[in-house]
Structures are given as C-alpha cells and as structure tokens.
C-alpha cells in the first residue's frame, strides 16, 4: 500500500502516517443505514442556522460554537451574518459548508432528522464492500477524481467530480472538505489489549 501511495506523488511521510492510522484492517458488520449523497451545502446549513438563531449549542453545561464566526481563519465558508440573518454569498450555495464544529454538525443532523455516521459507516460508504483504497477504486488520485492537496483550500461544488464517486454513488468522499463522524478517533480503539 505504501508504494501505491508514494507513486501517487504523495510525500512518503504523509503516506506512512495515513497508512499507520488505517491499520489494522478488520471486519465490521453494520446494520442498514442512510447516508447523504453529498456534503452538506452552505445553502442547506444556512436554513438550519436561521431556524436556530444562535451560533452556539449548550452541551452538558458547556457552550460550544456551531460555525466558525471568523471566515478566512481556516476555511472561508462564504456564510454571512447580517441584520440577524444568515445568508450565503452569491455563487456559493452549492459548495460544502466548512468551519463547522463537531457539535454544529451533530446539531445540524438532529435538525435535519438525520445523524452523523459512525466511522465504520462512513468508511463503507466511501470504499464499498471490497475495501478499495479510494472511493473510485485503487487508481491513485488525480484532479478528475478528487479535490485534494489544495493549499489554498479551494473547494468545489458538492456534485463535482462524478468520476470520483464511491461505489454507492456518493460524491467527494476523498477530498474537497473534511467530514465529521459520530465517534472519536483513537489509535488504540481496535487494539486487542
């Protein structure tokens, strides 16, 4: 696997780090579930924020932010708050929402009658039942398959790059925007200890 990663012009250290965190592979049995075909759009998220009226959520007595209130610090999400209302900058309605906390993602899912997928559900939706390296198969990524390694964080609309869809028809499961899952990462989660 490391050779395939390096041959895709990805730096060796990044390949080794990613492969280490994805091991050991193991069998997981999942009940049936639904997962959205695309990332949440900025337009969809603005509807949630306008219904909600607050950029914060209370969890166990602590206040957490839902959306990064300072566009441009990490990702520029093109969501603007003016006159007590959120709206999306023209032309960015179908771009993925970014700069959202895990709590914000979870609250959005509740509002939409959904839930965050578990890591195992997300992985199956991305790789299929045959465990391909990438959503589209084992071919190294290229600009027709995935939006990746964009140092200026340039995003694409959520239905971009149809050649890179997963076996289940999901868009952008590798690249474009980071995505949240319900469970937290731990290197020891699947260890035998």
Backbone torsions as a table, in degrees:
resi	resn	phi	psi	omega
1	UNK	NA	-36.3	-177.9
2	UNK	-62.8	-37.3	179.8
3	UNK	-65.8	-40.6	177.8
4	UNK	-61.4	-41.0	-179.7
5	UNK	-65.0	-48.4	-179.3
6	UNK	-65.2	-39.8	178.5
7	UNK	-64.7	-16.9	177.3
8	UNK	-87.2	15.9	179.1
9	UNK	63.3	33.1	174.3
10	UNK	-102.0	132.5	-177.8
11	UNK	-53.2	142.9	-175.0
12	UNK	-58.0	-43.0	-179.6
13	UNK	-60.8	-42.9	178.9
14	UNK	-62.7	-41.8	178.0
15	UNK	-60.0	-49.5	-178.6
16	UNK	-61.7	-44.6	179.1
17	UNK	-60.0	-45.2	-178.2
18	UNK	-67.8	-40.8	-179.0
19	UNK	-68.8	-38.6	178.3
20	UNK	-60.9	-41.8	-177.9
21	UNK	-75.7	-10.2	-179.9
22	UNK	-104.2	13.8	-178.5
23	UNK	-118.0	155.5	-6.5
24	UNK	-81.1	148.6	173.1
25	UNK	-69.6	148.2	-176.8
26	UNK	-153.5	161.0	179.9
27	UNK	-87.1	133.6	176.9
28	UNK	-130.8	133.3	176.8
29	UNK	-101.3	129.8	-176.8
30	UNK	-120.5	143.2	169.1
31	UNK	-73.8	164.9	177.3
32	UNK	-62.3	148.3	179.6
33	UNK	-155.8	162.9	175.9
34	UNK	-108.0	144.4	175.0
35	UNK	-142.2	140.9	-177.9
36	UNK	-65.6	149.5	-177.8
37	UNK	-75.0	-24.4	-178.9
38	UNK	-130.6	167.3	170.1
39	UNK	-64.7	158.3	176.7
40	UNK	-67.8	130.2	-179.6
41	UNK	-82.2	161.3	176.7
42	UNK	-62.8	-37.2	178.2
43	UNK	-62.2	-43.4	178.9
44	UNK	-64.0	-41.8	-177.3
45	UNK	-68.6	-35.2	178.2
46	UNK	-63.5	-37.5	176.5
47	UNK	-59.6	-44.1	176.9
48	UNK	-60.7	-48.3	-177.5
49	UNK	-63.9	-37.8	178.7
50	UNK	-69.7	-33.4	174.3
51	UNK	-68.9	-37.0	-174.9
52	UNK	-76.0	-41.9	178.8
53	UNK	72.0	2.4	179.7
54	UNK	-137.5	137.6	177.5
55	UNK	-84.2	9.1	-177.1
56	UNK	-126.7	159.3	174.6
57	UNK	-134.8	141.2	177.0
58	UNK	-95.6	126.9	177.0
59	UNK	-134.4	118.0	178.7
60	UNK	49.6	46.0	176.6
61	UNK	78.6	2.8	179.1
62	UNK	-114.2	144.7	178.7
63	UNK	-95.1	129.6	178.1
64	UNK	-124.9	143.6	176.7
65	UNK	-78.2	151.2	178.6
66	UNK	-94.7	-47.8	-176.9
67	UNK	-129.4	139.8	177.7
68	UNK	-60.2	117.6	-176.0
69	UNK	-79.2	-2.4	-176.6
70	UNK	-121.9	79.8	179.8
71	UNK	-53.7	142.9	176.8
72	UNK	98.9	-15.1	179.2
73	UNK	-70.4	-46.7	177.2
74	UNK	-120.5	-63.1	174.9
75	UNK	-123.5	147.7	175.5
76	UNK	-95.4	107.2	-173.0
77	UNK	-86.6	-7.2	176.1
78	UNK	61.5	21.9	173.3
79	UNK	-102.6	128.3	-174.0
80	UNK	-119.7	141.5	177.2
81	UNK	-114.9	116.1	179.1
82	UNK	-146.1	142.1	177.1
83	UNK	52.6	43.8	178.1
84	UNK	61.9	28.8	178.5
85	UNK	-146.6	144.2	174.8
86	UNK	-93.3	144.2	171.7
87	UNK	-149.9	164.7	-178.8
88	UNK	-101.7	135.0	175.0
89	UNK	-57.3	135.3	-179.3
90	UNK	-48.7	134.5	177.7
91	UNK	92.8	-7.7	-177.7
92	UNK	-114.7	12.1	-176.8
93	UNK	-58.6	-38.3	-176.2
94	UNK	-98.2	15.3	175.3
95	UNK	-89.0	152.9	-179.5
96	UNK	-66.8	144.8	175.1
97	UNK	-76.6	136.9	179.4
98	UNK	-134.4	170.8	-178.7
99	UNK	75.0	27.6	-177.9
100	UNK	-104.7	135.3	176.4
101	UNK	-74.7	165.5	175.9
102	UNK	-60.3	-40.2	178.3
103	UNK	-63.8	-38.9	177.1
104	UNK	-64.1	-42.1	178.4
105	UNK	-63.4	-42.5	179.7
106	UNK	-64.9	-42.6	178.5
107	UNK	-64.8	-39.9	176.8
108	UNK	-59.3	-46.5	-179.1
109	UNK	-59.6	-43.5	177.4
110	UNK	-59.4	-47.0	-179.7
111	UNK	-58.9	-39.7	-176.9
112	UNK	-84.9	1.8	-179.3
113	UNK	75.2	28.4	-179.5
114	UNK	-126.8	-168.6	173.4
115	UNK	-149.3	160.2	173.9
116	UNK	-68.2	141.2	175.6
117	UNK	-73.4	155.6	170.8
118	UNK	-73.1	166.3	178.0
119	UNK	-60.3	-39.8	-179.4
120	UNK	-65.5	-40.6	177.3
121	UNK	-64.7	-43.8	179.4
122	UNK	-61.5	-44.9	-179.0
123	UNK	-61.3	-44.4	179.1
124	UNK	-64.9	-42.5	179.2
125	UNK	-62.1	-33.2	-179.1
126	UNK	-79.6	-43.5	-170.4
127	UNK	-103.7	-15.0	-178.3
128	UNK	79.6	-177.6	-176.6
129	UNK	-77.0	-15.5	-178.3
130	UNK	-94.1	-2.7	173.6
131	UNK	67.8	40.1	176.8
132	UNK	-59.2	156.2	179.2
133	UNK	-64.9	-40.9	-178.1
134	UNK	-121.6	163.8	179.4
135	UNK	-56.7	-35.0	-177.7
136	UNK	-89.3	-4.3	-179.0
137	UNK	132.8	-150.6	-177.3
138	UNK	-102.2	1.6	177.3
139	UNK	-66.6	131.7	177.9
140	UNK	-56.4	150.5	-177.9
141	UNK	-64.1	149.0	171.3
142	UNK	-145.2	176.3	-173.2
143	UNK	-70.3	-10.0	174.3
144	UNK	-90.0	-13.6	-176.7
145	UNK	-107.0	-33.0	-174.6
146	UNK	-153.8	148.1	173.3
147	UNK	-96.2	99.4	-174.2
148	UNK	-139.7	165.0	179.0
149	UNK	49.8	39.1	177.1
150	UNK	-92.9	100.6	-174.7
151	UNK	-67.1	-18.7	176.8
152	UNK	-97.9	11.5	178.1
153	UNK	56.5	40.3	177.2
154	UNK	-72.8	121.8	179.5
155	UNK	-99.0	160.1	175.8
156	UNK	-119.1	157.4	174.9
157	UNK	-55.5	154.8	-170.9
158	UNK	-64.9	-22.9	179.0
159	UNK	-102.3	25.8	178.2
160	UNK	-80.7	160.6	173.5
161	UNK	57.9	59.7	-178.8
162	UNK	-62.1	-22.6	177.8
163	UNK	-68.8	-17.8	-179.3
164	UNK	-96.8	10.6	-179.4
165	UNK	-63.1	154.0	177.7
166	UNK	-75.9	169.7	177.7
167	UNK	-57.6	-21.9	179.3
168	UNK	-95.7	6.7	176.5
169	UNK	84.5	18.6	179.9
170	UNK	-87.8	139.5	-178.9
171	UNK	-90.9	147.8	168.9
172	UNK	54.9	41.7	176.9
173	UNK	-79.3	-9.8	173.8
174	UNK	-132.6	101.6	179.0
175	UNK	105.0	-176.6	-178.6
176	UNK	75.4	-72.7	-178.9
177	UNK	-137.7	151.1	174.6
178	UNK	-71.8	149.4	-177.1
179	UNK	-128.8	145.3	179.2
180	UNK	-91.9	148.9	170.4
181	UNK	-124.3	167.2	-174.3
182	UNK	-69.3	-37.4	-175.1
183	UNK	-97.5	160.0	-177.3
184	UNK	-94.9	148.6	-180.0
185	UNK	-75.3	137.4	171.0
186	UNK	-146.6	127.5	179.9
187	UNK	-58.2	-31.1	-175.9
188	UNK	-93.3	2.6	-173.2
189	UNK	-53.7	-42.9	-177.9
190	UNK	-103.5	15.5	179.3
191	UNK	-71.3	159.7	-176.2
192	UNK	-87.2	-1.5	-179.0
193	UNK	-73.8	NA	NA
